[in-house]
Amino acid sequence: MDADRTQSTTAPGNLLTGGAGSSGPPSAETTTLAWNPAENGQPAPRLGEDCWFLSGPTASGKSALAIPLARRLNAEIVSVDSMAVYRGLDVGTAKPTAAQRDAVPHHVVDVIPAAEPYSVAQWLEDASRAVADCRSRGRGILFVGGTPLYLRALRDGLAPLPPANPDLRHRLGEEAAACGPEVLHERLMGIDPASAARIHPRDAKRIIRALEVAETSGRPLSQAFAPAAHPLFESRLMIVDLPRAVLYDRIDRRVERMFAAGLIEETRAALAAPGGIGPTARQAAGYAEAIDLIESRVDLADAIRRTQQRTRQLAKRQLTWLRSFSSATWIAS
């Protein structure tokens, strides 16, 4: 068997209660490393038998499950959350609490100011460093989070993309400013529906990049990922499962708690910081609505309702992608 396709034979069951396969990951010296998916693009962390993956939709209870699971695996946690990277955005991102971070070290959390953009390529670099750090101390790695873009990049790596086209980017930017990014989003839906489905209609920067890639390369951005059969990833992927009604109720209650716990005040503080909240961070459900509330475009009830609706839509997209893993282990929260 090819060394880069080594498959784990350890079942993911009984990790919290003991039993076969529950003694934790092998040491860094004995671990068989699996694959580095992107040979020519941005490399993903080199995965191996010391890696496990816990995912699920937002508000499903991943963080609470991750702590005992990481302890059982003698592992540290690498966040797979595109919003947890921002410092100062805590309430609206439902980051792990201080107690949870004290209990188990967390990586790729609070790495940049809210004003800065952050890409999946940057996350791969940060995650790779975190994995190396864990291995240097003989610890396993538990990837925890529900950002499909990051999970896909972790599994497949990133294929090389065409360089920026300044003239095209400027033209699309002017069009977005004049007509609104929603117009470009509709165009993207016709060219690359997969990318359009995961990009918010107001996220002009990402819409423009997706259109730029399609026009420059002749291929949609969604094909930048080269799907490959990575049996270790899927066999060690655990997905938190809840009935849809229960999940949506959790989402609604979480959003209400966020606003009650100071989301508006946190947003004001972040806006007042140098650079404010950048275009990437402000697309997170909750912050865009809080900004609209602060700027008197909506009232509190409408901000809460819109945030709940956007968060439920996010959970639906996450579940749609996660259901593609037929060999993953689905667990009740």
C-alpha positions as CSV (number, residue, x, y, z in Angstrom):
1,M,0.0,0.0,0.0
2,D,1.2,3.5,-0.9
3,A,2.6,5.2,2.3
4,D,0.7,8.4,1.6
5,R,-2.6,6.5,1.6
6,T,-2.2,4.7,4.9
7,Q,-5.7,4.0,6.3
8,S,-6.4,4.0,10.0
9,T,-7.9,0.8,11.3
10,T,-8.9,2.3,14.7
11,A,-12.7,2.7,15.1
12,P,-13.8,6.1,16.4
13,G,-16.4,4.7,18.8
14,N,-16.3,4.6,22.7
15,L,-13.9,7.5,22.9
16,L,-15.6,9.1,25.9
17,T,-16.3,5.9,27.8
18,G,-13.3,3.7,27.0
19,G,-13.1,0.5,25.1
20,A,-11.2,-0.4,21.9
21,G,-9.3,2.3,20.3
22,S,-9.7,4.7,23.3
23,S,-6.2,4.8,24.7
24,G,-5.2,7.9,22.8
25,P,-3.1,8.6,19.8
26,P,0.3,7.0,19.2
27,S,3.4,9.0,19.9
28,A,4.8,11.3,17.3
29,E,7.7,8.9,16.8
30,T,5.4,6.0,15.9
31,T,2.7,7.8,14.0
32,T,2.4,7.0,10.3
33,L,1.8,10.3,8.6
34,A,-0.9,10.2,6.0
35,W,-0.8,12.7,3.1
36,N,-0.1,16.2,2.1
37,P,-2.9,16.7,-0.3
38,A,-1.8,19.8,-2.3
39,E,1.4,19.1,-4.2
40,N,1.5,22.4,-6.1
41,G,-0.9,24.6,-4.1
42,Q,-1.1,25.7,-0.4
43,P,-0.2,22.6,1.6
44,A,-2.5,21.3,4.3
45,P,-1.3,20.0,7.6
46,R,0.1,16.6,7.2
47,L,-2.5,14.3,8.8
48,G,-1.8,11.1,10.5
49,E,-3.1,8.6,13.1
50,D,-2.6,11.2,15.8
51,C,-5.4,13.3,14.2
52,W,-9.1,13.3,14.9
53,F,-11.9,15.5,13.6
54,L,-15.0,16.7,15.4
55,S,-17.5,18.8,13.4
56,G,-21.2,19.6,13.3
57,P,-23.5,22.6,12.7
58,T,-23.2,25.7,14.7
59,A,-24.8,25.5,18.2
60,S,-24.8,21.7,18.2
61,G,-22.5,21.4,21.2
62,K,-19.1,20.7,19.7
63,S,-17.1,22.7,22.2
64,A,-18.6,20.9,25.2
65,L,-17.9,17.5,23.7
66,A,-14.4,18.5,22.6
67,I,-13.0,18.9,26.1
68,P,-13.5,15.4,27.4
69,L,-12.8,14.0,24.0
70,A,-9.4,15.8,23.8
71,R,-8.5,14.6,27.3
72,R,-9.4,11.0,26.3
73,L,-7.1,11.3,23.3
74,N,-4.3,13.1,25.0
75,A,-4.8,15.7,22.4
76,E,-4.9,19.5,22.0
77,I,-7.6,21.3,20.0
78,V,-7.0,23.0,16.7
79,S,-10.0,25.3,15.8
80,V,-11.6,24.9,12.4
81,D,-13.7,28.1,12.8
82,S,-13.3,31.0,10.4
83,M,-14.5,33.5,13.0
84,A,-12.7,32.3,16.1
85,V,-9.5,33.7,14.6
86,Y,-10.5,37.3,15.4
87,R,-9.4,38.9,18.6
88,G,-12.0,40.9,20.4
89,L,-14.9,39.1,18.7
90,D,-15.9,36.7,21.5
91,V,-19.6,36.9,22.3
92,G,-20.8,36.7,18.7
93,T,-18.4,33.8,17.7
94,A,-19.2,31.6,20.8
95,K,-15.5,31.0,21.3
96,P,-14.4,28.4,23.9
97,T,-14.6,29.8,27.3
98,A,-11.5,30.6,29.4
99,A,-12.2,27.6,31.5
100,Q,-12.3,25.3,28.4
101,R,-9.1,26.8,27.1
102,D,-7.5,26.3,30.5
103,A,-8.6,22.6,30.5
104,V,-7.3,21.9,27.0
105,P,-4.9,24.1,24.9
106,H,-6.7,25.6,21.9
107,H,-4.9,26.6,18.7
108,V,-5.7,29.0,15.9
109,V,-8.0,31.1,18.1
110,D,-7.5,34.9,18.6
111,V,-4.7,35.1,16.0
112,I,-5.5,38.4,14.2
113,P,-7.3,41.7,14.8
114,A,-10.9,42.0,13.6
115,A,-9.8,44.6,11.0
116,E,-7.7,42.2,9.0
117,P,-8.8,39.8,6.3
118,Y,-8.1,36.1,6.8
119,S,-8.1,33.4,4.1
120,V,-8.3,29.7,4.1
121,A,-4.6,29.6,3.0
122,Q,-3.6,31.6,6.1
123,W,-5.6,29.1,8.2
124,L,-3.8,26.2,6.6
125,E,-0.5,27.8,7.5
126,D,-1.6,28.5,11.1
127,A,-3.0,25.0,11.5
128,S,0.2,23.4,10.1
129,R,2.2,25.2,12.7
130,A,-0.2,24.2,15.5
131,V,0.0,20.5,14.4
132,A,3.8,20.6,14.5
133,D,3.7,22.2,17.9
134,C,1.4,19.5,19.3
135,R,3.6,16.8,17.8
136,S,6.8,18.3,19.2
137,R,5.3,17.7,22.7
138,G,3.9,14.2,22.0
139,R,0.3,15.4,21.9
140,G,-2.4,14.3,19.6
141,I,-4.5,16.7,17.5
142,L,-8.2,17.1,17.6
143,F,-9.6,19.4,14.9
144,V,-12.8,21.0,16.1
145,G,-15.1,23.2,14.1
146,G,-17.8,23.5,11.4
147,T,-16.4,25.8,8.7
148,P,-16.8,23.6,5.6
149,L,-14.3,25.6,3.6
150,Y,-11.6,25.0,6.1
151,L,-12.5,21.3,6.6
152,R,-12.4,20.8,2.8
153,A,-9.0,22.5,2.6
154,L,-7.8,20.3,5.5
155,R,-8.9,17.2,3.7
156,D,-7.8,18.1,0.1
157,G,-5.4,21.0,0.4
158,L,-5.7,24.0,-2.0
159,A,-5.0,23.8,-5.7
160,P,-3.0,26.7,-7.1
161,L,-5.2,29.6,-8.1
162,P,-4.5,32.2,-10.8
163,P,-2.8,35.4,-9.6
164,A,-4.9,38.6,-9.1
165,N,-6.0,40.5,-12.1
166,P,-5.9,44.1,-11.0
167,D,-7.8,45.5,-13.9
168,L,-10.6,42.9,-13.7
169,R,-10.7,43.3,-9.9
170,H,-11.0,47.1,-10.2
171,R,-13.8,46.8,-12.8
172,L,-15.8,44.4,-10.7
173,G,-15.2,46.5,-7.6
174,E,-16.6,49.6,-9.3
175,E,-19.6,47.5,-10.5
176,A,-20.2,46.3,-6.9
177,A,-20.0,49.8,-5.6
178,A,-22.4,51.1,-8.2
179,C,-25.0,48.3,-8.3
180,G,-24.4,46.5,-5.1
181,P,-22.6,43.2,-4.5
182,E,-25.9,41.3,-4.8
183,V,-25.8,41.9,-8.5
184,L,-22.4,40.2,-8.8
185,H,-23.6,37.4,-6.5
186,E,-26.4,36.7,-8.9
187,R,-23.9,36.5,-11.8
188,L,-21.7,34.2,-9.7
189,M,-24.7,31.9,-9.1
190,G,-24.9,31.4,-12.8
191,I,-21.2,30.7,-13.2
192,D,-20.3,28.9,-10.0
193,P,-23.4,28.0,-8.0
194,A,-21.3,26.0,-5.4
195,S,-19.2,29.0,-4.6
196,A,-22.2,31.3,-4.6
197,A,-24.0,29.1,-2.1
198,R,-21.2,29.5,0.5
199,I,-20.5,33.2,-0.1
200,H,-22.8,35.8,1.5
201,P,-24.5,38.0,-1.2
202,R,-23.0,41.1,0.5
203,D,-19.4,39.8,0.7
204,A,-18.1,41.8,-2.2
205,K,-14.5,40.8,-1.7
206,R,-15.1,37.0,-1.9
207,I,-17.6,37.4,-4.7
208,I,-15.2,39.4,-6.8
209,R,-12.4,36.9,-6.2
210,A,-14.6,34.0,-7.3
211,L,-15.7,35.8,-10.5
212,E,-12.0,36.8,-11.1
213,V,-10.9,33.1,-10.8
214,A,-13.6,31.9,-13.1
215,E,-12.9,34.6,-15.8
216,T,-9.2,34.3,-15.6
217,S,-8.8,30.5,-15.4
218,G,-12.0,29.4,-17.2
219,R,-12.8,27.2,-14.2
220,P,-15.0,27.9,-11.2
221,L,-13.4,28.6,-7.9
222,S,-15.3,25.6,-6.4
223,Q,-13.1,23.4,-8.6
224,A,-10.0,24.7,-6.9
225,F,-10.4,21.8,-4.5
226,A,-9.3,18.5,-5.9
227,P,-11.4,15.9,-4.1
228,A,-9.5,12.8,-3.2
229,A,-10.3,9.7,-1.3
230,H,-8.8,10.2,2.1
231,P,-10.1,7.3,4.2
232,L,-8.2,8.3,7.4
233,F,-10.0,11.7,7.4
234,E,-13.5,10.3,7.0
235,S,-13.0,7.3,9.3
236,R,-11.8,9.6,12.1
237,L,-14.5,12.3,11.5
238,M,-17.1,12.6,14.2
239,I,-20.2,14.8,13.5
240,V,-22.5,16.0,16.2
241,D,-26.1,15.2,15.2
242,L,-29.3,16.7,16.6
243,P,-32.9,16.7,15.4
244,R,-33.5,19.7,13.2
245,A,-36.1,21.2,15.6
246,V,-33.8,20.9,18.6
247,L,-30.9,22.4,16.7
248,Y,-32.9,25.4,15.5
249,D,-34.2,26.0,19.0
250,R,-30.6,25.9,20.3
251,I,-29.6,28.5,17.6
252,D,-32.5,30.8,18.5
253,R,-31.7,30.6,22.3
254,R,-28.0,31.1,21.6
255,V,-28.6,34.2,19.5
256,E,-30.8,35.7,22.3
257,R,-28.1,35.0,24.8
258,M,-25.5,36.7,22.6
259,F,-27.4,39.9,22.4
260,A,-28.2,39.8,26.1
261,A,-24.5,39.1,26.9
262,G,-23.2,42.2,25.3
263,L,-22.9,41.6,21.5
264,I,-23.9,45.2,20.8
265,E,-21.3,46.5,23.2
266,E,-18.6,44.2,21.9
267,T,-19.4,45.3,18.3
268,R,-19.2,49.0,19.4
269,A,-15.8,48.4,20.9
270,A,-14.5,46.5,17.9
271,L,-15.7,49.3,15.6
272,A,-13.8,51.8,17.7
273,A,-10.6,49.9,17.6
274,P,-7.9,50.7,15.0
275,G,-9.2,49.6,11.6
276,G,-12.6,48.7,13.0
277,I,-14.3,45.4,11.9
278,G,-13.0,44.4,8.5
279,P,-15.2,43.2,5.7
280,T,-14.4,39.5,6.4
281,A,-15.2,39.6,10.1
282,R,-18.3,41.8,9.7
283,Q,-20.0,39.1,7.5
284,A,-20.3,36.8,10.6
285,A,-23.9,36.4,11.6
286,G,-24.6,38.7,14.5
287,Y,-22.0,41.4,13.8
288,A,-23.5,42.6,10.6
289,E,-26.9,42.8,12.3
290,A,-25.4,44.5,15.4
291,I,-23.8,47.1,13.1
292,D,-27.1,47.7,11.4
293,L,-28.7,48.2,14.8
294,I,-25.9,50.6,15.9
295,E,-26.4,52.6,12.7
296,S,-30.2,52.6,13.3
297,R,-31.1,50.6,10.2
298,V,-32.9,47.9,12.3
299,D,-34.3,47.7,15.8
300,L,-33.3,45.1,18.4
301,A,-36.0,42.6,17.7
302,D,-35.3,42.7,14.0
303,A,-31.5,42.3,14.6
304,I,-32.2,39.2,16.7
305,R,-34.6,37.7,14.2
306,R,-32.2,38.3,11.2
307,T,-29.3,36.8,13.1
308,Q,-31.4,33.7,14.0
309,Q,-32.4,33.3,10.4
310,R,-28.9,33.7,9.1
311,T,-27.5,31.2,11.6
312,R,-30.1,28.6,10.8
313,Q,-29.2,29.0,7.1
314,L,-25.5,28.5,8.0
315,A,-26.3,25.3,10.0
316,K,-28.3,24.0,7.0
317,R,-25.3,24.6,4.7
318,Q,-22.9,22.9,7.2
319,L,-25.1,19.8,7.5
320,T,-25.6,19.5,3.7
321,W,-21.8,19.4,3.3
322,L,-21.2,17.1,6.2
323,R,-23.7,14.5,5.0
324,S,-21.4,13.8,2.1
325,F,-19.2,11.8,4.5
326,S,-20.8,8.4,4.5
327,S,-18.2,6.8,6.7
328,A,-18.2,9.5,9.4
329,T,-19.4,8.7,12.9
330,W,-22.6,10.7,13.8
331,I,-22.9,11.2,17.6
332,A,-25.7,12.7,19.7
333,S,-25.0,15.8,21.7
